[in-house]
């Protein structure tokens, strides 16, 4: 995945309005959350090498039940990871997939090369 150099990112992340977590939202890595969120929108799953603790930290944020699917309740975008030999497999939940379908419906910042 590459950021499209011809498109200036917006000042606010497309995911930020859906976040209800306790962390200070200004300190979260929104560009990485958007990038991985977009990959989950495209494929529904991501394999992560176990030697990538910084990226695991980002994906674990998507696995917390702090994302707004509706006004009534929170949801987790990702299930807990499945451990394989040398990798972690993250998959979207049904509610998380529905949320990503709304968030990334007309997304324009990232393209596949």
MDTraj code that builds the backbone (N, CA, C; nanometers):
import mdtraj as md
import numpy as np

residues = "UNK UNK UNK UNK UNK UNK UNK UNK UNK UNK UNK UNK UNK UNK UNK UNK UNK UNK UNK UNK UNK UNK UNK UNK UNK UNK UNK UNK UNK UNK UNK UNK UNK UNK UNK UNK UNK UNK UNK UNK UNK UNK UNK UNK UNK UNK UNK UNK UNK UNK UNK UNK UNK UNK UNK UNK UNK UNK UNK UNK UNK UNK UNK UNK UNK UNK UNK UNK UNK UNK UNK UNK UNK UNK UNK UNK UNK UNK UNK UNK UNK UNK UNK UNK UNK UNK UNK UNK UNK UNK UNK UNK UNK UNK UNK UNK UNK UNK UNK UNK UNK UNK UNK UNK UNK UNK UNK UNK UNK UNK UNK UNK UNK".split()
xyz = np.array([
    [0.0838, -0.1181, 0.0000],
    [0.0000, 0.0000, 0.0000],
    [0.0878, 0.1236, 0.0000],
    [0.0484, 0.2205, -0.0766],
    [0.1222, 0.3458, -0.0831],
    [0.0275, 0.4624, -0.0664],
    [0.0753, 0.5667, 0.0009],
    [-0.0024, 0.6900, 0.0033],
    [0.0082, 0.7536, -0.1333],
    [-0.1003, 0.8011, -0.1859],
    [-0.1010, 0.8669, -0.3153],
    [-0.0384, 1.0046, -0.2993],
    [0.0763, 1.0319, -0.3621],
    [0.1425, 1.1614, -0.3433],
    [0.0670, 1.2769, -0.4085],
    [-0.0305, 1.2475, -0.4907],
    [-0.1066, 1.3522, -0.5589],
    [-0.2265, 1.4001, -0.4783],
    [-0.2511, 1.3374, -0.3634],
    [-0.3677, 1.3721, -0.2825],
    [-0.3209, 1.4167, -0.1453],
    [-0.3566, 1.5377, -0.1052],
    [-0.3212, 1.5875, 0.0274],
    [-0.4142, 1.5243, 0.1305],
    [-0.3567, 1.4602, 0.2351],
    [-0.4437, 1.4019, 0.3385],
    [-0.5285, 1.5096, 0.4068],
    [-0.6462, 1.4712, 0.4477],
    [-0.7321, 1.5623, 0.5219],
    [-0.6733, 1.5863, 0.6602],
    [-0.7163, 1.6944, 0.7245],
    [-0.6663, 1.7255, 0.8583],
    [-0.7159, 1.6269, 0.9631],
    [-0.8341, 1.5689, 0.9418],
    [-0.8922, 1.4749, 1.0368],
    [-0.9020, 1.3371, 0.9733],
    [-0.8653, 1.2362, 1.0486],
    [-0.8747, 1.0989, 1.0005],
    [-1.0198, 1.0605, 0.9749],
    [-1.0425, 0.9759, 0.8752],
    [-1.1789, 0.9295, 0.8495],
    [-1.2282, 0.8387, 0.9612],
    [-1.1366, 0.7779, 1.0375],
    [-1.1766, 0.6896, 1.1474],
    [-1.2027, 0.7644, 1.2781],
    [-1.1435, 0.8822, 1.2925],
    [-1.1491, 0.9531, 1.4204],
    [-1.2904, 0.9768, 1.4737],
    [-1.3880, 1.0136, 1.3914],
    [-1.5229, 1.0346, 1.4470],
    [-1.5883, 0.9081, 1.5029],
    [-1.5332, 0.7916, 1.4700],
    [-1.5904, 0.6647, 1.5154],
    [-1.5206, 0.6103, 1.6387],
    [-1.4219, 0.6817, 1.6906],
    [-1.3424, 0.6347, 1.8041],
    [-1.4012, 0.6851, 1.9352],
    [-1.4227, 0.5936, 2.0303],
    [-1.4754, 0.6289, 2.1624],
    [-1.3837, 0.5835, 2.2744],
    [-1.2580, 0.5588, 2.2433],
    [-1.1653, 0.5056, 2.3427],
    [-1.1227, 0.6077, 2.4450],
    [-1.0578, 0.5588, 2.5503],
    [-1.0142, 0.6447, 2.6581],
    [-0.8841, 0.7169, 2.6305],
    [-0.8078, 0.6686, 2.5316],
    [-0.6804, 0.7340, 2.5006],
    [-0.7045, 0.8724, 2.4430],
    [-0.6050, 0.9580, 2.4590],
    [-0.6109, 1.0897, 2.3973],
    [-0.6025, 1.0700, 2.2465],
    [-0.7081, 1.1030, 2.1768],
    [-0.7143, 1.0737, 2.0332],
    [-0.6112, 1.1531, 1.9533],
    [-0.5524, 1.2560, 2.0112],
    [-0.4503, 1.3315, 1.9381],
    [-0.3164, 1.2582, 1.9369],
    [-0.2983, 1.1596, 2.0253],
    [-0.1719, 1.0870, 2.0294],
    [-0.1774, 0.9559, 1.9510],
    [-0.2935, 0.9187, 1.9007],
    [-0.3041, 0.7939, 1.8253],
    [-0.2413, 0.8098, 1.6871],
    [-0.1957, 0.6993, 1.6328],
    [-0.1308, 0.7000, 1.5014],
    [-0.2370, 0.6879, 1.3917],
    [-0.3124, 0.7954, 1.3708],
    [-0.4242, 0.7923, 1.2761],
    [-0.3853, 0.7510, 1.1342],
    [-0.2727, 0.7988, 1.0796],
    [-0.2385, 0.7536, 0.9437],
    [-0.2217, 0.6023, 0.9338],
    [-0.1570, 0.5404, 1.0335],
    [-0.1408, 0.3946, 1.0307],
    [-0.2743, 0.3245, 1.0523],
    [-0.3575, 0.3768, 1.1428],
    [-0.4893, 0.3178, 1.1634],
    [-0.5706, 0.3233, 1.0338],
    [-0.5635, 0.4352, 0.9631],
    [-0.6350, 0.4469, 0.8356],
    [-0.5813, 0.3480, 0.7329],
    [-0.4495, 0.3359, 0.7270],
    [-0.3867, 0.2482, 0.6286],
    [-0.4295, 0.1034, 0.6512],
    [-0.4201, 0.0579, 0.7765],
    [-0.4601, -0.0791, 0.8056],
    [-0.6115, -0.0955, 0.7969],
    [-0.6864, 0.0052, 0.8400],
    [-0.8316, -0.0012, 0.8244],
    [-0.8713, -0.0190, 0.6795],
    [-0.8023, 0.0498, 0.5902],
    [-0.8303, 0.0377, 0.4476],
    [-0.7974, -0.1021, 0.3963],
    [-0.6861, -0.1585, 0.4456],
    [-0.6510, -0.2954, 0.4062],
    [-0.7576, -0.3939, 0.4537],
    [-0.8097, -0.3744, 0.5753],
    [-0.9175, -0.4611, 0.6244],
    [-1.0445, -0.4407, 0.5429],
    [-1.0714, -0.3183, 0.4996],
    [-1.1853, -0.2901, 0.4123],
    [-1.1713, -0.3681, 0.2819],
    [-1.0509, -0.3713, 0.2266],
    [-1.0285, -0.4408, 0.0991],
    [-1.0327, -0.5924, 0.1135],
    [-0.9640, -0.6462, 0.2149],
    [-0.9440, -0.7909, 0.2236],
    [-1.0121, -0.8596, 0.3413],
    [-1.0472, -0.7846, 0.4438],
    [-1.1095, -0.8454, 0.5608],
    [-1.0117, -0.9090, 0.6569],
    [-0.8824, -0.9162, 0.6180],
    [-0.7823, -0.9748, 0.7065],
    [-0.6437, -0.9222, 0.6725],
    [-0.5549, -0.9303, 0.7724],
    [-0.4163, -0.8891, 0.7551],
    [-0.3279, -0.9874, 0.8319],
    [-0.2217, -1.0316, 0.7678],
    [-0.1199, -1.1129, 0.8327],
    [-0.0080, -1.0200, 0.8782],
    [0.0360, -1.0374, 1.0013],
    [0.1403, -0.9524, 1.0575],
    [0.2511, -1.0410, 1.1134],
    [0.3733, -1.0149, 1.0744],
    [0.4880, -1.0895, 1.1257],
    [0.4984, -1.0637, 1.2758],
    [0.5278, -1.1665, 1.3527],
    [0.5333, -1.1516, 1.4989],
    [0.6446, -1.0582, 1.5449],
    [0.7402, -1.0282, 1.4597],
    [0.8494, -0.9393, 1.4966],
    [0.8198, -0.7926, 1.4725],
    [0.6927, -0.7543, 1.4681],
    [0.6530, -0.6155, 1.4418],
    [0.5694, -0.5610, 1.5579],
    [0.6300, -0.5388, 1.6760],
    [0.5511, -0.4964, 1.7925],
    [0.4827, -0.3609, 1.7749],
    [0.5436, -0.2678, 1.7013],
    [0.4813, -0.1357, 1.6828],
    [0.3540, -0.1472, 1.5991],
    [0.3565, -0.2321, 1.4971],
    [0.2368, -0.2498, 1.4143],
    [0.1309, -0.3303, 1.4889],
    [0.1736, -0.4256, 1.5717],
    [0.0777, -0.5009, 1.6536],
    [0.0025, -0.4064, 1.7466],
    [0.0740, -0.3079, 1.8004],
    [0.0120, -0.2084, 1.8879],
    [-0.0984, -0.1313, 1.8135],
    [-0.0734, -0.0981, 1.6875],
    [-0.1731, -0.0287, 1.6059],
    [-0.2941, -0.1185, 1.5825],
    [-0.2704, -0.2435, 1.5438],
    [-0.3817, -0.3338, 1.5161],
    [-0.4603, -0.3675, 1.6425],
    [-0.3916, -0.3732, 1.7558],
    [-0.4623, -0.3995, 1.8808],
    [-0.5613, -0.2876, 1.9136],
    [-0.5339, -0.1651, 1.8697],
    [-0.6310, -0.0558, 1.8883],
    [-0.7605, -0.0840, 1.8116],
    [-0.7473, -0.1427, 1.6923],
    [-0.8664, -0.1763, 1.6140],
    [-0.9420, -0.2954, 1.6737],
    [-0.8747, -0.3718, 1.7605],
    [-0.9380, -0.4869, 1.8246],
    [-1.0034, -0.4520, 1.9577],
    [-0.9939, -0.3245, 2.0000],
    [-1.0615, -0.2819, 2.1229],
    [-1.2070, -0.2482, 2.0931],
    [-1.2926, -0.2698, 2.1910],
    [-1.4355, -0.2414, 2.1735],
    [-1.4634, -0.0941, 2.2027],
    [-1.4047, -0.0067, 2.1203],
    [-1.4147, 0.1376, 2.1412],
    [-1.4531, 0.2113, 2.0127],
    [-1.5028, 0.1389, 1.9141],
    [-1.5386, 0.1986, 1.7855],
    [-1.6893, 0.2064, 1.7741],
    [-1.7406, 0.3163, 1.7266],
    [-1.8847, 0.3408, 1.7220],
    [-1.9443, 0.2817, 1.5947],
    [-2.0203, 0.1749, 1.6122],
    [-2.0950, 0.1169, 1.5014],
    [-2.2318, 0.1828, 1.4917],
    [-2.2873, 0.2133, 1.6067],
    [-2.4157, 0.2836, 1.6117],
    [-2.4145, 0.3734, 1.7348],
    [-2.5128, 0.4569, 1.7483],
    [-2.5215, 0.5452, 1.8648],
    [-2.5422, 0.4668, 1.9941],
    [-2.5977, 0.3470, 1.9842],
    [-2.6312, 0.2687, 2.1033],
    [-2.5142, 0.1890, 2.1598],
    [-2.4207, 0.1477, 2.0722],
    [-2.3178, 0.0579, 2.1242],
    [-2.1850, 0.0719, 2.0522],
    [-2.0830, 0.0223, 2.1186],
    [-1.9489, 0.0167, 2.0613],
    [-1.9287, -0.1189, 1.9955],
    [-1.8269, -0.1269, 1.9117],
    [-1.7932, -0.2553, 1.8519],
    [-1.6423, -0.2660, 1.8406],
    [-1.5962, -0.3860, 1.8144],
    [-1.4567, -0.4106, 1.7816],
    [-1.4496, -0.4239, 1.6301],
    [-1.3539, -0.3589, 1.5688],
    [-1.3372, -0.3743, 1.4247],
    [-1.2730, -0.5094, 1.3949],
    [-1.1820, -0.5536, 1.4811],
    [-1.1103, -0.6791, 1.4599],
    [-1.1357, -0.7779, 1.5715],
    [-1.1349, -0.9059, 1.5349],
    [-1.1312, -1.0122, 1.6342],
    [-0.9911, -1.0187, 1.6931],
    [-0.9778, -1.0903, 1.8046],
    [-0.8444, -1.1126, 1.8605],
    [-0.7624, -1.1884, 1.7567],
    [-0.6326, -1.1614, 1.7498],
    [-0.5519, -1.2263, 1.6458],
    [-0.5375, -1.3765, 1.6674],
    [-0.5248, -1.4468, 1.5568],
    [-0.4978, -1.5903, 1.5575],
    [-0.3470, -1.6064, 1.5383],
    [-0.2839, -1.6787, 1.6294],
    [-0.1394, -1.6959, 1.6206],
    [-0.1058, -1.8123, 1.5297],
    [-0.0160, -1.7861, 1.4358],
    [0.0362, -1.8904, 1.3491],
    [0.1860, -1.9019, 1.3713],
    [0.2509, -1.9790, 1.2888],
    [0.3946, -1.9974, 1.3033],
    [0.4676, -1.8771, 1.2437],
    [0.5015, -1.7810, 1.3300],
    [0.5741, -1.6629, 1.2865],
    [0.4861, -1.5466, 1.2446],
    [0.3544, -1.5597, 1.2575],
    [0.2649, -1.4517, 1.2164],
    [0.1429, -1.4445, 1.3072],
    [0.0748, -1.3311, 1.3014],
    [-0.0566, -1.3124, 1.3637],
    [-0.1543, -1.2818, 1.2519],
    [-0.2702, -1.3439, 1.2559],
    [-0.3750, -1.3183, 1.1571],
    [-0.4869, -1.2402, 1.2244],
    [-0.5119, -1.1203, 1.1740],
    [-0.6213, -1.0370, 1.2223],
    [-0.7334, -1.0403, 1.1191],
    [-0.8580, -1.0580, 1.1655],
    [-0.9750, -1.0577, 1.0772],
    [-1.0800, -0.9619, 1.1316],
    [-1.1598, -0.9068, 1.0407],
    [-1.2643, -0.8149, 1.0833],
    [-1.3812, -0.8908, 1.1459],
    [-1.4473, -0.8243, 1.2403],
    [-1.5737, -0.8754, 1.2930],
    [-1.6837, -0.8359, 1.1941],
    [-1.8017, -0.8927, 1.2070],
    [-1.9134, -0.8543, 1.1191],
    [-1.9475, -0.7065, 1.1359],
    [-1.9531, -0.6604, 1.2624],
    [-1.9833, -0.5196, 1.2881],
    [-1.8717, -0.4297, 1.2373],
    [-1.7474, -0.4732, 1.2564],
    [-1.6334, -0.3961, 1.2082],
    [-1.6333, -0.3843, 1.0572],
    [-1.6695, -0.4926, 0.9901],
    [-1.6757, -0.4896, 0.8434],
    [-1.7831, -0.3914, 0.7969],
    [-1.8977, -0.3920, 0.8622],
    [-2.0054, -0.2983, 0.8265],
    [-1.9602, -0.1545, 0.8479],
    [-1.8886, -0.1289, 0.9575],
    [-1.8384, 0.0055, 0.9845],
    [-1.7375, 0.0476, 0.8784],
    [-1.6437, -0.0396, 0.8447],
    [-1.5439, -0.0064, 0.7429],
    [-1.6074, 0.0171, 0.6065],
    [-1.7142, -0.0565, 0.5763],
    [-1.7845, -0.0365, 0.4491],
    [-1.8402, 0.1052, 0.4393],
    [-1.8830, 0.1601, 0.5520],
    [-1.9345, 0.2977, 0.5536],
    [-1.8203, 0.3980, 0.5480],
    [-1.7175, 0.3761, 0.6304],
    [-1.6070, 0.4708, 0.6426],
    [-1.5301, 0.4845, 0.5118],
    [-1.5030, 0.3739, 0.4457],
    [-1.4157, 0.3759, 0.3284],
    [-1.4909, 0.3704, 0.1955],
    [-1.6209, 0.3914, 0.1985],
    [-1.7013, 0.3801, 0.0765],
    [-1.6467, 0.4658, -0.0379],
    [-1.6093, 0.5894, -0.0096],
    [-1.5583, 0.6777, -0.1148],
    [-1.4183, 0.7283, -0.0798],
    [-1.3380, 0.6420, -0.0212],
    [-1.2032, 0.6786, 0.0237],
    [-1.1148, 0.7095, -0.0963],
    [-1.0282, 0.8093, -0.0826],
    [-0.9476, 0.8513, -0.1970],
    [-0.7999, 0.8719, -0.1650],
    [-0.7560, 0.8398, -0.0463],
    [-0.6198, 0.8745, -0.0072],
    [-0.5146, 0.7687, -0.0362],
    [-0.5536, 0.6435, -0.0453],
    [-0.4550, 0.5357, -0.0617],
    [-0.4893, 0.4577, -0.1876],
    [-0.3869, 0.4152, -0.2585],
    [-0.4111, 0.3300, -0.3746],
    [-0.3159, 0.2120, -0.3701],
    [-0.3494, 0.1073, -0.4411],
    [-0.2656, -0.0109, -0.4491],
    [-0.1774, 0.0023, -0.5718],
    [-0.0533, -0.0359, -0.5580],
    [0.0391, -0.0318, -0.6705],
    [0.0728, -0.1729, -0.7141],
])
top = md.Topology()
chain = top.add_chain()
for i, resn in enumerate(residues, 1):
    res = top.add_residue(resn, chain, resSeq=i)
    for name in ("N", "CA", "C"):
        top.add_atom(name, md.element.get_by_symbol(name[0]), res)
traj = md.Trajectory(xyz[None], top)
